[in-house]
C-alpha cells in the first residue's frame, strides 16, 4: 500500500482547480502531504492487522485526523457512530482498498474482502465495483500477471473501458470523484506506464482528482514495479509516527 500513499502525497498539491501539470512536474515539494486517501488506507490496514471491523477503524481514523480533506458525505457518516452506509459511488472505496489486495492470497477472497471494505460506506454497485476492480488489479499485478492479462480481466469482469489515448484523455478529462470516472483512468495510466514513477506521472498528467487518481494508480504500480528508494524516503519523511507504525507492521507481515 506504500504505492497508494506515494500517489496520494505526490498528487496532493495538484488536486484542485483541475490543474494539469506538464509531465515533468516536481514529484515532491515542501507542500506535498498525505490526505484522507492515506489515512483511510492505513485504517483498513490497521483493521486487517488487528482483525477489527472496517467500519470501526474508518470511524476511528477519521476522528484521529478530522481535517484531512474528506468528502462531505463521508464526513457526515463518520460523525455519527454506527451510521449506515450512504449508497456512495465515490472513488473513496477504491483509493483505500489496497491493503485488502496484499493481505489475502486468492483472488476470490480479495474480491469478497474488497466488497466488504467498500460497502460499509460505498454500498452503491459502482462504489463496490471500483474497489473490487482496483483490488483485483493489484492482486493480479503482485501475482505475476502481465499487463495484457490484467487489462483483459478488468474489461471482462467490470466492463471498464481501458483503450484511451493519453493526449486525448488529458484534453477531455475533468475533475471527477466517482469510481466510474476515476478507476478506469487510473488503471489505464498504469497499463501504459514504463515504471513506477512514469505511472504516477501519467496519472497526474491527465488532471482530475489528482491525489486519488494517483493513489489508485500507485497502488497498482507498486504491485507490478519496484518503488524507487528516493520516493520511499520522501513518503516516509511525510508520514507521522502513528501512520508509519501501521505501514511498517503491515508491510512486514504481508508485503516484504
N, C-alpha and C positions, 0 to 999 in steps of 0.2 A: 504493500500500500504506500510505500515511500514515493513511488512514481506519481500517485494521485496527489500526494501532499506537495511534491515538487511542482506539478502542474498548477495547483491552486496558488501557491506562492508566486510563481513566475507570472501567472495571469492576473494576479490581484490588482495590479496598477493599470491594467488595460481594459478593465471590465466596463467602465461607464462611458456614456456618450457614444456608444457603438464605435469606439476608436479602433481603427485598423492599422496597426504599425507596419512598417516595412519588415521584410523577412529578417533582416539582420538587427532587429531591435535588441537593446540590452536585456540580457536574461534576468539580471538582478540589479536592484538599486537600493538605496537606503530606505525607500518606502515600501519595498516588497515585503509582504506579510501574509501570515496564514489567516484564513477566513472561516466561516461556518462550514465550508466544504471539508477542511482539515479536521475541525472539531468533531463533526458528526461521523467522519470516517474513523477517527480514533475511538469514538463512543461505541461503534459497532465492534471494533477490535477488542475493546475492553469487555464488552458483553460476551464475546466468544471466549476470550481468555478465562473469564470468571463464571461462565455458564449462567449468565443473568439475562433476563428478558430484554430484547432490543428496545422496547418501548421505555423501560425503566432507565436504561443508560442514555438514550437520546434526551429524555427529560432531565436527567441529572446533569449531563454535559451542557445543555442549554443554560441551566442555572449557574454553572461554574463560569461560563463565558457568555453572558447575556447580550453583549454589544459587539457582535461579530458578523453582521450583515445577513442575518436570517431573513427568509421570505416572510411576508406578512401572515400568511395562513399558518406556517409552521410556528411562528412566534405566538399566535393565539392558541394553537394546540398545546404548546409547551408551557403556557401559563395556567393551564388547568390540569391538575393531577388526574390521571386516568381518563383523559379526554379520548373520545373515539376518533378513528381516522376520518379524514375530511375529503376523501374522494379526489385527491390531487393527482394530476399527471405532470407535475413539475419535475424538473431534472434533478431535484434533490435526492430522489430514490436511487438514481444512477451514480451520482457523484460520491455517495457514501458507501457503496456496496463492495468495494474491492477486498476488504478483509474476508468476506464470505468466500470469494474465489480462491483464496490461498488456504483456507482452514479445512477444506473438505476435498477428498481425493477421488471423487467421481462426479461426472457432470450432472447426473440425475439429482444427487444431493445438493450440489451447488445451485441448481435451478429452484429446488424447493426452498432452500435457505434464503436465496435472493428474494423470492416472493415473500417469505415471512418478514424479511428485513424491510421490505418496501411497504407492505400493507398495514403496518402499524400507523402509518400516516397516509401514504400514497396508495390507496386501495382501488384507484381507477385502473382499468385494464392497461392503459398506456403507461401509467406510472410503474406498474408491475413489470410490464414488458421491457421498459427501459432499464430497470435494474437487472432483469434476467439476461438481456442481451449483453449488457456490459460485463456481468459476471461470467457469462459463458465465453465471451471473447478473451477475457483474462485467463480463464481456466484452460482454454484451448491453446493459448499462446504459451503458457507455462508448461503445458504438457507436450510441446514439441510440434504442434500443428503448424502447417505453412500458412502464409497469408491467404493464399487462394482457398485453402480449406476453411479458414476462419470466415472469410467472406461468404463462401458458399453456405456455411451453416447459418450465419446470421440472416442472410437473404431468405433462405428456405424456411427457417424456423420462425422468424419475426416479421418478415415482409418488408424490411427496411431497404430503401434504395441506396446503393453504395457506388454508383457509377457517375460521380460528379466529374467536372473539370475544375481544377483548383482555381484558376483565374476567374472563371465564370461564377463559381461559388462565392469567391471573395467579392465580386461585383454585386451580387444579388442578395447575399446573406445579411440579415439584420438581427439585432438583439432579440433573443427568444429564450424563454425559461422553461419550455416544455420538453419532455423527454423526446417526443417525436420530431422535434426540430433542433435537438442538441446531440442526442446519442448517435444518430447516423453520421452526422458531420464529424463527430469525434472519432468514430471508428474509421471513416473514410480517410481522414488525415493521417491516422496511424498506418493504414494499409498502403499509402503511397510514400511512406517515410523511408529513410535510409538508416537511421539510428535514433536513439532516444531523443537527443537534442533536436534533431531535424523534425521529429514527430511533434514535439511541443511547439516548435517554431511555426510549423504549418497550421496547427490548431489555432494558435493565437493570430496568425496572419489573416485568417478569414474574418475576424471580428466576432461580434456577438457577445454572448455571456462568457467572456474570455477565461475567467478563473475556473468556472465549472466545466467548460468545454475542454480546457487543458487538463483539468483534474481527471476527467473521464478518459481522455486520450492518454495521459501519462500513466494511468492505472493499467492500461493495456500494454503500452510501450515498455513499461518496466518488466512485464512478464515475457516479453519477446527479446528485448535487448538488455544489455547491462547499462545501469545508470552511471554516467561519468562521475568520478570521485569528487570533482570540484563542485558538481551540482549537489551531491550528497552533503558535502561540507557546508554549502550555503544554506541548505534546508535545515540541517541540524542546528546551525547558528541562530535560526529564526524560530525554533520551537522552544516553548518553555519546558521546564524540567518535568512537569507532570505529564504533558503530552509525549515528550521524548521517552519517558519511562515506559509507557504503554507501547509506543512504537518499537522500542528495543526488545521488550519482552515478546511481543507478537512476532517480530522478525526472527528472534532466536528460536521460537517454537515452531513456526510454520514456513519460514522463508529461507533462512541461511542454512 
